[in-house]
């Protein structure tokens, strides 16, 4: 074998060893990337499914309006919405919600629809637990609710047994200390706007009365403003998107009834619209959009 042939043979062996090392290195990198992907996917799934969906936030807002009667200065309203009980919210979560609400000693508690996860069939025991926890939520001037798009007569019965007044396209006058009142209107799932705003069609009504409207689907606001008076809208349904992209504050997840209004707050003409991010979920995940309880304080200025 000539020197050139020996050198060529040796060179081939070197290249062969280098190829083996390259392949081994590639395999090691691939395994590391696969492991990192598995870890990331597991952490992402755990956070979005089990942590972000249950870490309840209390959002506090101050509402000022000259129409608010003086005796209602400091009125505390707590809004809960879209519980979807049986999705990511269960008895222990409801105990936390009850504690967060009662600690703030609200004057009014309002529920803006979708009580039970539509794919969940509650047992008698689960239903009794749900009623017990909801019943123990306290409010000095009353607890009110409307029905959401997923609520049925069963949810209506549960809310009644939990001592909520269910407003089915109707209104109630809320009094505190004297004869001055605020008007609370509730639009339930089979929306009848004209019937709900019947107060303003009656003789002797007070056109300057401060008006709060509970509705489930926020896009309904456009059917009301310009025709009927409302100072404050409280809505649910959108979950604020469940997933919101930070910085640009955008949600790629739009649902019917909340395609236009899905963020937490809008000022529309002379009305304020606040939308709860809800408590439960429909898809089982949340990202940069924690479940919330909305806490409002009312005052004249």
N, C-alpha and C positions, 0 to 999 in steps of 0.2 A: 504494500500500500504506500503510495507516494505521500509526501508531506502535505501536498494540497488536499488529497483525499482524506487524510487524517484530520486536517483543520476543518474541512467541510463536515465530517462526521461529528467532530466535537462541537462545531457551531450548531448543528441540528439538535444535539443533546441539550445544549444550553437553551435554545429556543423552546424546546419541548418542556424543559423545567420551568422556564418563564411563563409559558402558556398555562401550565398546571397551577402555578402560583396566582396568575391572573384570574383563572377560573375559580380557584378557592377564595380569592379576595372578593370576586363578584358574588359568590354564593354567600359569604359572610355579610357583605353589605346588603344583599337581598333579604337575608334572614333578619338583620337588624331593622331594616325598613319595614318589613312585615310585622315584626314585633312592636315597633313604634306605632304602626298603623292600628294594630289590634289594641294597644294600650290607649291610644288617642280615641278610637271608636268606642271603647268600653267606658272611658272617662266621659266622653261627650254624651253617650247614651244615658249613663248614670246621672249626670248633671241635669240634662234636659228633661229626663223622665221622672227622677226621684227627688232631686234637690230643688231645681228651679220651679217645679210645679207645686211645691208645698211651702216654700219660703215666703210667707204672706207679708206684704208690705202695707202699712197704713199711709195713705196719701192724704195730706191735710191741705185744705183750701179755705180761703176767706172770701166770702161773698158779700159785696157791699151794694146797696141799692136804696135810694131815698124812699122807695115805696114800702120798704119793710117797716112795720109798725114799731114804735119805740119799745113796746113791751116784749118784742121779739129780738131785741138786741142781744147777741150772744147765743141765740138759738143754735143748738147742736143737732146736726142731721148726719146719720151714718147710712151710707148706701152699701148694700151687699148685692151681688149679682152673679148669675151664671154659675151656680154652685156645682151643677152637673154631678150631684152626689153619686158616688159609685165609680167615677172615672179616676180622678187622682185625689178626690176629697172623700174622707171616710169619717167615722165617729171621732177619732182622736183629733183630726184636723178641725172638725166642727167644734170641738171643745176649745181649741185654740182661738177660733173665730169668735166664739161666745165670750171668751175671756177678753180679747182685744176690744170687742164692742162694749161690754159692760164696764170695763175699766174707765171708759171715757164718758160714762153717764149721759148718753144721748137723750135728747128730748123726743126726737123722731128716728125710727129705723125704717128704711124703705128697701124692699127687695124688688129688683127689676128683671125678674124672669129666668126661666130654665133652672128648675130645682133639681131634677134627677136626670142622670145620664140616660139617654134614650135607649141604650143597649143593655141597661142594667135592670133586672127584675128584682125588686126589693123583697126580701122575706118579711114576714110579719114582725119579726124581732128587729130587723134593720129599720123598718118603717117606724116602729115604736121609739127606737133610739134617735132617729132623725127628728121626730116630733118633740121628744123630750128636750133635746139640745136647743132647737129653735124656740121652744116655749120659754126656756130659761133666759133668752135674750130679752133685756129690759129696755123700755123707753118710756119716759114720763108722760108724753103726750100721745103715745100710740105707735103701733107697728103696722105698716101698710105694704101691700104687695100688688104686683101685676103679674099676669101670666105671659110667658115667653112663647116662642114659636114651637118649642118642644114640650110645652106643658099641656096636660090634659085635665080632665075632671078629677083624676086621682091626686094630682099636685094641688089642685084647688082645695080639695078636702084636707090634705095634709097641712096646708098653710092656715086654713080656718082652725084646725085642731091645735095649731101652734100659736093661736091667738093673733094672727095677722088679719087685718081687714083687707080683703082682696077687692081692688077697684077694677071692675070690668066695664071699661069705657064710661066711667062716671067720676064724680068728684066728691070731695068732702071739705068742709071748712074746719080749719084747725084754730082753736082758741087757746089763749094763754093769759091768765090773770084778769082780763077785762073783755069788753065787747069787740075789740079789734081782732081781726082774724087774717090768716093767709089761706089761699086756696090751693088745694092739692088735687090734681087731676091725674087719673090713671088710664092709660091706653093699654088694654090687654091684647092677646094674640089675634082675635078677630076684630081688628081695629075698626072703631066707629067714631071718627073724629067729631062729627057733628053732635052725636049723643054725649060724648065726653065733655064737650065745651058748652053743654046746654045751659050752664050757669049764666053765661054772658047773653043768652037769648031771653032770660027771664026778666020781667019787670023789676025795678027797684034794685037791680044788681049794682055792685060797686065796681065801676070800670077801672078804678085805680088800685084795686086789691092786688097785692103781690102774689104771683101765681107760679107754682111749681108743677111741672108735668113729668110724670114717670112714663117712660116708653121703653120698649125693648130694643127695637131696631132703630138706630140713630138716623138713618136716611129718611125716616118718616118726618123728621123735622121740616123738610122742604115742603111737605104737604100742609103744614100748620102755619109756619111763619108767613106773615102777610095777610092772613085771613083770620087767625085767632091769636089772642094775646097769651104769651107765656114769657116770664122773665128768666126762669131757670129750668132747663131740661136736664133730667138725669136718665141716662140710657145704659144699656149693656150690649150684649150680643156679639160685638166685634172682637172681644177679648184683647183689644188693641193690637190684633194681629197674631197673638201668641208668640210670634217670632218678629223681632224688630231689629233692623240693622242699625248699629250705633253710628253716631256722628250725623248721618243723613236722616236718621229717625224715620226709616221707611220699612213698611211691612210688605213682603211679597205675597202674603196670604190674605186675600180679600174674600169676604163672604157676602152673599146676597143679603141686602138690608143694611150693609155697612161698607159698601164699596166706596162711597164718597167720604163718609165720616168714620174714621177708625182710630184716630189718635185720642188722647185723653181729654183735650179741651179745644173748643172753638168758640169764637165770638161771632154771632151771625145777626147782623142788624142790631137790634136792641136786646137780643137774647143771649144767654150763656148756655152752652151745651157741654156737659161733662160726661165722659164715657168711661165706665169702669173696665178694667182689664179682666174682670171676672175672678172667680176663685178656682173653679175646676177647668177642665179642658175637653175639647171634642176629639182631638187627635192624640192626646196623651203626652205632648211635649210643649215646653216653653223655652225661649232663649232671649235674653235681654228684655224680658217682659214678665215680671213677677206677678203672681196673683195678688190682688189688692182689695182692701177695704177703703172706701172713700169717706173722708171725715170733713164735713163742712161746718163752718161757723158763719152765721148770718149777722149783719149789722147794717145800720143806716149809712154809716160812713167809716 
